[in-house]
Amino acid sequence: VGPQGQTRIIRGEIMATTTSMIDVKVWGLTLKVDTTGANFIPSGTNAETLKVGDKVNIRGTMDQATAVIKASTVHSLSARKLLNDNILSQITKLIERLRELQQKAGLPLTPLP
């Protein structure tokens, strides 16, 4: 937390969620984060898609009186991993299909990732 309340959480774990608030555990502390109006990454992610156990990076400002962080950005690392896993699965299927065609044509096979 910076001198004007600027806050950055890296790889925090969501402990609880409501419509606009999440509890995030980092360094053994559980902090309340207001996600109202925050920019969510990746696109399509929002407060409703976050769940307990997800890992997040958060940027925002902590209110000195309440210690609640008003998030400006919420980056769901768990959603990013799921998206990447899905893309890798699709690429692997395409390479497998390519290998079938290469085998039929008697060409060298493309290695699998």
C-alpha positions in Angstrom: 0.0 0.0 0.0 1.5 3.4 -1.1 1.3 6.7 0.7 -1.9 7.8 -1.0 -3.5 4.4 -0.5 -2.5 3.0 -3.9 -2.7 -0.8 -3.6 -1.5 -3.7 -5.6 -2.2 -7.3 -4.8 -0.2 -10.0 -6.7 -1.5 -13.6 -6.8 -4.0 -13.1 -4.1 -6.5 -15.9 -3.4 -10.2 -15.3 -3.3 -11.6 -16.4 0.0 -15.2 -15.2 -0.4 -17.3 -13.4 -3.0 -20.5 -11.4 -3.2 -22.0 -9.4 -6.0 -19.5 -6.5 -5.8 -17.1 -7.5 -2.9 -14.5 -10.1 -2.7 -12.2 -11.1 0.2 -8.7 -11.7 -1.0 -5.9 -13.4 1.0 -2.4 -12.3 0.5 0.6 -12.5 2.8 -1.6 -14.1 5.5 -4.0 -11.1 5.5 -7.5 -11.2 4.2 -8.5 -7.9 2.5 -11.9 -6.7 1.4 -12.0 -5.5 -2.2 -14.9 -3.6 -3.8 -15.0 -4.6 -7.5 -17.8 -2.1 -8.5 -16.7 -0.4 -11.8 -13.4 -2.3 -12.0 -11.9 -3.3 -15.3 -11.7 -7.1 -15.5 -9.1 -9.0 -17.3 -9.4 -11.2 -19.4 -12.4 -9.7 -21.1 -15.6 -11.5 -20.4 -14.6 -11.9 -16.7 -16.6 -10.1 -14.1 -17.4 -10.2 -10.4 -20.0 -13.0 -11.0 -17.4 -15.3 -12.7 -14.9 -15.1 -9.8 -15.0 -17.9 -7.3 -13.4 -19.0 -4.1 -9.9 -20.3 -4.7 -9.3 -18.2 -7.8 -6.0 -16.4 -8.0 -6.1 -12.7 -8.9 -4.0 -9.6 -9.3 -5.6 -6.4 -8.2 -4.9 -2.7 -8.5 -6.8 -0.1 -6.6 -6.9 2.4 -3.8 -7.5 1.5 -0.1 -9.9 3.7 1.9 -8.0 4.8 5.0 -11.1 4.8 7.2 -12.5 1.4 6.2 -9.4 -0.4 4.8 -11.6 -1.5 1.8 -9.7 -1.6 -1.5 -11.6 0.1 -4.3 -10.4 -2.0 -7.3 -9.6 -0.3 -10.6 -8.4 -3.5 -12.3 -9.0 -7.2 -11.4 -6.9 -9.6 -13.4 -8.2 -13.2 -12.9 -5.2 -15.4 -13.3 -7.4 -18.5 -13.0 -9.6 -17.4 -15.9 -6.4 -16.6 -17.9 -5.1 -20.1 -17.2 -8.4 -21.8 -18.2 -8.4 -19.7 -21.5 -4.8 -20.7 -22.2 -5.5 -24.4 -21.5 -8.4 -24.3 -23.9 -6.4 -22.7 -26.7 -3.6 -25.3 -26.1 -6.1 -28.1 -26.4 -7.4 -26.7 -29.7 -3.9 -26.3 -31.1 -3.0 -29.9 -30.1 -6.2 -31.2 -31.9 -5.2 -29.2 -35.0 -1.6 -30.6 -34.9 -3.0 -34.2 -34.5 -5.2 -33.7 -37.6 -2.2 -32.2 -39.5 -0.1 -35.3 -38.5 -2.8 -37.6 -39.9 -2.7 -35.7 -43.2 1.1 -35.7 -43.2 1.2 -39.5 -42.6 -1.2 -40.1 -45.5 1.0 -38.0 -47.8 4.2 -39.6 -46.6 5.6 -36.4 -45.2 7.6 -35.9 -42.0 5.3 -35.5 -38.9 5.0 -32.2 -37.1 6.0 -32.7 -33.4 3.3 -32.4 -30.8 3.7 -29.7 -28.2 
